[in-house]
């Protein structure tokens, strides 16, 4: 389980004083502690998406008549990597 925690020193100074942490929970008991902090309005919890790449691809495909599939993108990336490492 992974959470993104946002720490705010003051709502008035939201943009200047915001700190963001990515925390991986190793012990399930810690989830209760974190949720208690949220209930006390000391922190805000936003769960991060599992795949940023898939969300980005979905967004880009919505603006295009023909969008490449993940397999096509992977093939292109592999070609570029092969060419790059062949030069070295």
Secondary structure, 3 states (H helix, E strand, C coil): CEEEEEECCCCCCHHHHCEEEEEECCCCHHHHHHHHHHHCCCEEEECCCCCHHHHHHHHHHHCCCCCCCHHHHHHHHHHHHHHHHHHC
